[in-house]
C-alpha cells in the first residue's frame, strides 16, 4: 500500500493534513525496541491504512488506551477527550446510567487519526453503535478468547461459531484479534438496543458451549471457568464495552495486527503471528478490505427476528 502521507522519522513535526495542522512528537521514541519499531513507524502505519480503517471507526466514540512508554510499558484508559485539543476533533457526548456525561473523541479523518495515535494509543477501541444512537449497534460479535486453550482449539471454536451462524443464515466475518484470539462479527440492521444484542449473543454462546463442552465455555467468571476451553465471550457486546478495531496494531511482542481473514483461511489454518505491522499493508493491497461488508446496507441481519 502506497503511503498517502510521509511521517518524519525523528523528532517532532507539524504536518498540514486535509486542511488541519497536526502536531506530532517524539517520533523516534522506541515503541517496540526489540523490533526497531518507533512511535513514528506506528503513526506511519496508521496513515497508510487510513483509507480502509477510517470507515470502520468513523462516527463512533473512541476509548483511548494510551501507552506513553511503548508496547511493553504501562498503559492507562482515557475516555474524555483531553483539553486543550484541536478544534477539529469531533466529540461524541454520551450520558451514562450513573448520570455522568463523557465527551469521547471521534476518529473521522486522517488528522484525528494521527492525533490520537500521537497520544500513545497503539490500538483503537471504538463503540459498537454510532454516535447518533449509541444504544443501537450495527453489528454483534463473538470474542473467542483462548485463556489456557491452544491456538488450534481457537480455530476449531471459530469453525463451530461459523457453522452455527450459517445455520441461522447469518453472514459472519472473522478477524484475528492481533493478540491471542479470533473475533467473529455479524452485521445487523440497527434496531435492537444493546441489551437485546447482548442477550442474543449470550444465548447463542451458552448453547454452543453446552453442545461443545470439551472445546467451549461461556463462563465469564475466571474462577469458575473450566481450564483448556475457549471462551465464547458474549459479554463484550454489553453497553459501553469495546474491542480493538479492525486493522488495529496490538501491544504484543510481535506488533500483531487485528486483521480480517476469510473462512477458507480459517479452515486451512492461519497463525496469529502471520499478521503484523510490517506485512499487513501488503496484504490489504492484495486482498482489499475483507471487512467491507460490515459497512454496507445490504446483507445485514434483522436481529428482531431472533430476539
URSULBEL-V39704 format. One record per run of one state. SS is the DSSP state (H for helix, E for strand, L for the rest). FROM is the first residue (numbers start at 1). TO is the last residue. If there is no record, write none. Layout:
ss-><SS;SS>
from-><FROM;FROM>
to-><TO;TO>
//
This chain:
ss-><L;E;L;E;L;E;H;L;E;H;L;E;L;E;L;E;L;E;L;H;L;E;L;E;L;H;L;E;L;H;L;E;L;E;L;H;L;E;L;H;L;E;L;H;L;E;L;E;L;E;L;E;L;H;L;H;L;E;L;H;L;H;L;E;L;H;L>
from-><1;13;18;20;25;30;33;36;37;39;58;61;67;76;79;91;96;101;107;110;119;121;122;125;127;131;134;139;146;151;168;173;177;182;189;194;212;216;218;222;225;230;234;235;238;243;245;249;250;256;258;260;261;263;269;272;275;276;277;280;288;292;296;301;302;303;306>
to-><12;17;19;24;29;32;35;36;38;57;60;66;75;78;90;95;100;106;109;118;120;121;124;126;130;133;138;145;150;167;172;176;181;188;193;211;215;217;221;224;229;233;234;237;242;244;248;249;255;257;259;260;262;268;271;274;275;276;279;287;291;295;300;301;302;305;307>
//
